[in-house]
Amino acid sequence: TGGPAWRHELALALAGPASASHAHVPLLLCHRGPEAPTPPPLAADVLASLLAQWEPGASVERAGAARRIHRPLQHEPSVEVIVCLRDRPQLLARCVVSVLARTRYERLSVALVDNGSREPETRQLLGALTRRRGVRVLHDPRPFNFAALNNLAARTSSADVLVFLNNDTEVVDPDWMTKLLEEAVREQVGAVAPLLRYPDGTVQHAGAALGLHGYAGHPFAGLEPDARTPFGRADGGTRNWLAVTAACMMVQRHKFTTVGGFDASFVVAGNDVDLCLRLGAQGHRSLCVPSAVLVHDESRSRGSHIDPGDFVRSERSYGQFRTVGDPFYNPNLTLRDTDCSVRLPDERTT
């Protein structure tokens, strides 16, 4: 009646907190004819009914084309947003002012890690920002090392939750922080990231798949958020990933500290994937919450140069996934492109 609601309910029940372990066999073993999808209101009712048993107090909300589980925060944890910078005062001002002016969250502070800025405009801006309540500046002129700079701010933070944020990002969703917090405070969750869009509205990040483009890449990158692919849509709901980007990453401070923070042997790239894998080894999975949206003008601040040694370190940390595959990315999808298209026969043998 009204589509395969029973199958939808069965799948959700099997995935519930009290269910036995289950596995996915990513092979085409059978075919079935087209059938009407479960109507969205009925699907929401099914989820709400099960959610009432699993998580009393949680509710189901519409989030674009998908549904989002809203888990009211029991208390408001303190959050510190960490932004590393070296000059580029226009970028910094846009980023930090958007965080402070547009974020609908009270217990918020900002730590700015200045990596040897020289421009008078930057110093003037930092002076003005530190006069705002909840903003502090740390100075570290060592050669650029993304991991080390963020670790410095994390070590000196007293906040319950940390957000690592690139200075070429901009807040456009007032509730982005609350949406991420609802997931980040759960025990089984480690790193949480939003949907990041390029200034033209296309996807920059909706999660990271290992093996894509060789080491790690962003499925859906360059597509419209609502573009339909064999892997669904970028805005199609909260997803599990092996890793998410540190261009905007939230994690509880005690979880970050327990795994040792970022590995400072990574200079520019790969440290976020490595961190997510270490969090995952402790039972904390990585999520992307696409109902939370920020703009990311990727690589405007430092360009696209990657330290060659980071590739060596990436191979050591997660090279095995190039062989065994990423469990959260279907092996029938291409690793050559971010469009989530089906692998062609020639790719299966190369």
Secondary structure, 3 states (H helix, E strand, C coil): CCCCHHHHHHHHHHCCCCCCCCCCCCCCCCCCCCCCCCCHHHHHHHHHHHHHHHCCCCEEEEECCEEEEECCCCCCCCEEEEEEECCCHHHHHHHHHHHHHHCCCCCEEEEEEECCCCCHHHHHHHHHHHCCCCEEEEECCCCCCHHHHHHHHHHCCCCCEEEEECCCEEECCCCHHHHHHHHHCCCCEEEEEEEEECCCCCEEECCEEECCCCCEECCCCCCCCCCCECCECCCCCCEEECECCCCEEEEEHHHHHHCCCCCCCCCCCCHHHHHHHHHHHCCCEEEEEEEEEEEECCCCCCCCCCCHHHHHHHHHHHCCHHHHCCCCCCCCECCCCCCCCECCHHHHCC
